[in-house]
Amino acid sequence: MPRPRSTHPVTPAPPRDDTRTLATVAHTAFFLLLGASVARFLLRHPGEPRTPWVLALSITLALLYVLGPALGAAPTRRRLLWLGLVVTTWVVLVVLAPSFAWCAVPLFFTALRTLPPRAAVVLVALLTAFVVTAQLQLSQSFDPNLLLAPPAVAALATAVFVHMERQAQAQRALIDDLIRTRRELAATERREGTLAERQRLSMEIHDTLAQNLSSQQMLLQAADRTWDTDPATARGHVRTATGIAAHGLAEARRLVHDLAPSELADGAGLADALRALDAGPDIEVRFHLEGAPAPLPDRIQSALLRIAQGALANVREHSGARTAALTLSFLGDQVVLDIADDGHGFTEPRTDADGRGHGLPAMRARVRQLGGTLTIESTPGEGTVLSAAIPLEPAP
């Protein structure tokens, strides 16, 4: 059975690397800013009564922030409760020490990852307003940078995150489409392979088992008619039918194991296999070889042998011929098999009354699969010539 070809592109990995990198940068920036804010407070306000509270809140904020990745990025209740505790702790810390306001920048990223877009933008705006207020409290005089810089940083961070999130969603959608298309293509190839295998098995069964059974039936019917009047001839028909049955059994076993035709087993060549064919006790089969024999691929040998078997079966059942000639010709760039008989011929290919008629379509299918041509010439009263020509690849 033909296997699906491995022509599919490799499915790319989900776009998680950029998100992980951004998360690592945000976490690192948060702890750097938190540490810098603690150091600044201790240097600027040594020994103040609020120092223990500032240190305790800083440690609490750090521990809460470390706990965040363990809760995942999905907006679950625990995750929302955690975010609320982080923001609340940070707000209290900023009230006590406005220099901790810049820790809000990494919190922007945390809010954008945790909340839905609209809620995240609202929270970012509130945090930004709180940062502006804290910075203005630290300033000795009005500074436009303190009023404009935090909103600009917040807007830039939000825009970068939203853009990356949209790109990630688009990539995930593309990956889903590629995976779905790959699965559909694989399913289609499996169906095509199944249909091709069914057609191949149909041709194999018709050209081997069905023809052998038909020959056995004819021989046994002939034996039955002559059993009383000519026992010797009847026993000859039975022995011939027994031999055909043994041959059919071997074909059936090889068909199950998807091996080459039994006539081509054990290194036997196509010419020897064709020379050994027969069309029944009443038809003389002659074989001719023309040209210098060349090595043929197994699939070509198998196809030509099956075509010869099917053609001889048609000769036996339909032509009324007394002789049939098989000619295998090697013409350099192609190999040609001719099957000629001296039967009554026909004007159009015949179809059995019982609906069989698979012989010629099966032959055409075999030749077409190998890129060759099948021609039939027949004249009523003058016999029939069937020719199968298959091109050969030039020798390297």
C-alpha positions, -999 to 999 in steps of 0.1 A, spaced: 0 0 0 15 34 -9 26 53 21 19 89 26 48 110 13 66 131 39 62 164 20 46 183 49 64 212 64 76 207 99 51 223 123 68 253 140 69 254 178 44 276 196 56 312 200 64 310 237 101 319 236 95 357 232 69 357 260 93 338 283 121 363 275 99 392 282 87 377 315 123 371 326 133 407 317 103 420 336 110 399 367 146 409 367 137 446 363 113 444 392 138 430 417 165 455 405 141 484 409 129 471 443 165 467 455 175 501 442 145 517 459 153 500 492 189 511 490 179 547 481 155 548 510 181 535 535 207 560 522 183 590 522 163 582 554 185 563 578 171 555 612 136 568 606 106 551 625 90 540 592 121 521 581 110 487 596 77 491 579 93 499 546 117 469 549 89 445 560 67 457 531 96 453 506 102 418 518 65 410 516 62 425 481 93 404 470 78 372 484 44 379 468 60 386 435 80 353 436 48 334 443 32 348 412 47 324 385 35 294 405 -1 305 401 1 305 363 -9 333 338 -46 324 335 -69 349 352 -81 325 380 -95 336 413 -62 329 431 -43 348 404 -66 378 407 -63 377 445 -25 375 443 -25 405 419 -47 425 443 -23 417 472 7 428 451 -8 460 440 -21 468 475 13 461 491 30 483 465 5 511 470 11 511 508 49 510 502 47 539 478 27 559 504 55 553 529 83 558 504 74 574 471 108 563 456 93 528 452 69 542 425 91 530 396 85 494 407 52 499 389 68 494 355 72 456 358 37 455 374 23 468 342 35 437 324 20 415 352 -14 433 350 -14 430 312 -7 392 314 -32 385 341 -63 407 333 -85 410 303 -73 438 279 -97 465 290 -93 458 328 -55 457 324 -55 491 306 -76 506 334 -53 492 361 -22 504 342 -37 539 340 -44 539 378 -9 527 386 5 554 363 -15 581 380 -3 569 413 33 570 401 29 605 388 15 616 422 43 600 441 70 615 419 56 649 422 57 646 460 94 638 458 101 668 436 111 701 452 95 720 423 72 713 394 90 691 367 72 684 334 92 653 330 77 638 361 42 645 348 48 632 312 74 605 315 54 579 335 24 580 311 48 578 282 66 547 297 32 531 305 18 538 270 50 524 254 50 493 276 13 486 270 16 491 232 46 468 230 29 441 250 -4 443 231 15 442 198 34 411 209 3 395 222 -15 400 189 14 386 170 15 356 192 -23 350 187 -18 353 149 11 328 150 -10 304 171 -39 307 147 -15 301 118 0 270 136 -35 257 142 -43 261 105 -11 244 95 -17 215 119 -53 211 107 -42 213 70 -15 187 76 -39 163 92 -64 168 64 -37 162 38 -25 131 56 -61 118 58 -65 125 21 -33 107 12 -44 77 34 -77 76 15 -59 78 -19 -35 51 -8 -64 29 3 -82 34 -30 -50 27 -50 -44 -5 -29 -80 -16 -35 -76 -11 -72 -42 -30 -72 -57 -59 -52 -87 -60 -75 -64 -63 -105 -42 -89 -88 -72 -110 -78 -87 -108 -113 -55 -117 -130 -46 -145 -107 -72 -161 -85 -102 -153 -106 -85 -166 -138 -73 -197 -120 -108 -205 -107 -122 -199 -141 -98 -223 -156 -105 -249 -130 -142 -245 -136 -138 -251 -173 -116 -281 -168 -138 -297 -143 -169 -291 -165 -150 -308 -194 -140 -337 -171 -176 -341 -160 -188 -342 -197 -162 -369 -206 -161 -389 -174 -182 -417 -187 -171 -418 -223 -134 -409 -220 -122 -415 -184 -85 -410 -194 -92 -375 -208 -114 -366 -178 -87 -376 -154 -62 -355 -174 -85 -325 -170 -88 -332 -132 -50 -334 -129 -46 -301 -148 -72 -285 -126 -54 -297 -95 -22 -282 -108 -40 -249 -115 -54 -250 -80 -19 -255 -64 -7 -226 -85 -36 -204 -73 -29 -213 -37 7 -201 -41 -6 -169 -57 -30 -164 -29 -3 -168 -3 20 -144 -21 -8 -120 -26 -14 -119 12 22 -112 18 23 -86 -11 52 -104 -28 60 -106 -65 41 -131 -87 51 -167 -80 64 -170 -116 90 -143 -109 100 -157 -75 135 -172 -68 151 -149 -94 131 -161 -124 131 -137 -153 102 -123 -171 110 -142 -203 110 -175 -185 78 -166 -167 61 -157 -200 74 -189 -217 58 -210 -190 23 -195 -195 -5 -215 -211 -41 -208 -221 -56 -242 -215 -53 -277 -231 -69 -266 -264 -48 -236 -271 -11 -237 -282 9 -208 -267 42 -198 -284 67 -173 -270 92 -151 -288 120 -129 -275 133 -100 -296 161 -77 -289 188 -78 -262 172 -85 -228 177 -57 -203 171 -58 -165 136 -46 -158 122 -32 -125 101 -56 -105 70 -35 -110 74 -36 -148 80 -74 -148 50 -79 -126 27 -57 -147 37 -73 -180 32 -108 -165 -2 -99 -152 -12 -84 -186 -1 -116 -203 -21 -137 -179 -52 -116 -183 -48 -115 -221 -45 -153 -223 -75 -157 -201 -95 -136 -225 -82 -157 -254 -93 -188 -237 -127 -176 -227 -138 -154 -256 -117 -158 -288 -122 -194 -299 -85 -194 -309 -63 -224 -315 -30 -206 -311 -16 -176 -292 17 -159 -296 35 -139 -269 63 -116 -281 85 -97 -257 106 -70 -274 134 -49 -260 136 -17 -281 162 2 -261 140 30 -246 109 8 -241 98 -28 -237 68 -41 -256 47 -72 -250 25 -84 -278 -2 -110 -274 -17 -122 -307 -43 -150 -313 -60 -165 -344 -95 -163 -329 -127 -148 -343 -118 -112 -332 -143 -85 -323 -153 -50 -332 -155 -37 -296 -141 -51 -263 -165 -76 -249 -179 -76 -214 -190 -109 -198 -226 -114 -194 -221 -120 -157 -206 -85 -153 -169 -94 -151 -152 -76 -179 -123 -63 -156 -96 -76 -178 -90 -48 -203 -96 -20 -178 -71 -36 -154 -45 -39 -181 -50 -3 -191 -47 8 -155 -14 -12 -150 1 3 -182 -10 38 -173 5 36 -139 39 29 -155 35 57 -181 30 33 -210 3 27 -237 -20 -3 -244 -33 -8 -279 -57 -34 -293 -62 -43 -329 -88 -68 -339 -107 -77 -370 -137 -101 -370 -125 -135 -383 -88 -125 -383 -79 -126 -346 -67 -100 -321 -34 -84 -312 -29 -67 -279 3 -46 -274 15 -31 -241 45 -7 -245 62 6 -213 90 32 -215 123 24 -198 145 49 -180 179 54 -197 208 36 -181 231 59 -161 
